[in-house]
Amino acid sequence: MKLTPGQLYFINEQDIKTGVRTAYYKIGIVRDAEGRDSKDRLLEHQTGNPRKLCVVETLNMPAVEYIETNLHYLFARNRVMGEWMEFTPQELQSAIAKADELKAEMESNLADIKKAEELKNVASNGSKLAPNHDSEYWHDQVLTFREVINTCNDALAKYNDYLYVAIEKGVVAPGVAKVQQRTAPKKFDEKLFAAKYPDLYAKYSDTKSEIKGSFRITTPKDWSADISALGTEQVELVTDFMDMLGDADHSLDTGFELHEKHLAVLEVLQYAEWREEIAGIKLRVLIGDTDGIEGLCSWKRETKFVVTLK
């Protein structure tokens, strides 16, 4: 997780002739390391915009990129284009309040996030801990939200299939979807190079020790997800989306309705990913320098020697 601090800002538009402000707001960030602030960004965005731009809110916070991404997903249904959202005055205040809420939550978890990062570089001692109430709670949270993530991803994959068919039929509304052809990036095959040119590889390679180890969650055979971790509304959103996809035709009306529900599912997915990540961090901190927690999770970390090109 990137912990880069910075400033989150909300920019609004104002019609120069009438003085009336639009309902469009841009949510963006400036990282502290960039040596700029929201006023500098406003001047950059002003170029080419016939309406006057003004900063309506700025918030200094840790992990600013992560919080910005969360906001974009949490308010996906308000998205107009890119980072621009359409908000009523009430929705704007909700978005600002949510940013404050995410900031407070990030700050409350910051010590554990940093501790989990430090533990990645600590070899485990071969012992395992017995489970307790805290570790059982966070273990259940990881499993529950992974189930939510998998369900959302399955639904979104089916939606993509639906869109491909709709595009072929020529019935996708503008701004909903498009197909892009991309060339896969070329990758340097280090193993092949080492086998073909062993002398060169030996000359320009280096050996160093690293702590390596994967964090793994154990899923009990009798485990089942507790959907109360999500609200009833969120569960219904995903369920309705799946049901609609199963019965959907490829009309424009259906496409618009599905697109709105798809944006709502993205919100649920982002919430679940955040919860799953925090729960995993809590478990790593509880594990400490041991190999894991009996019956719940393992995190065996060992010193390994890695050979790489200089």
Secondary structure, 3 states (H helix, E strand, C coil): CCCCCEEEEEEEEECCCCCCEEEEEEEEEEEHHHCCCHHHHHHHHHCCCCCEEEEEEEEEECCHHHHHHHHHHHCHHHEEECCEEECCHHHHHHHHHHHHHHHHHHHHHHHHHHHHHHHCCCCCCCCCECCCHHHHHHHHHHHHHHHHHHHHHHHHHHHHHHHHHHHHHCCCCCCCCCCCCCCCCCCCCHHHHHHHCHHHHHHHEEEEEEEECCCEECCCCCCCCCHHHCCHHHHHHHHHHHHHHHHCCCCHHHHHHHHHHHHHHHHHHHHHHHHHHHHHHHHHHHHCCCCEECCCEECCCEEEEEEEEC
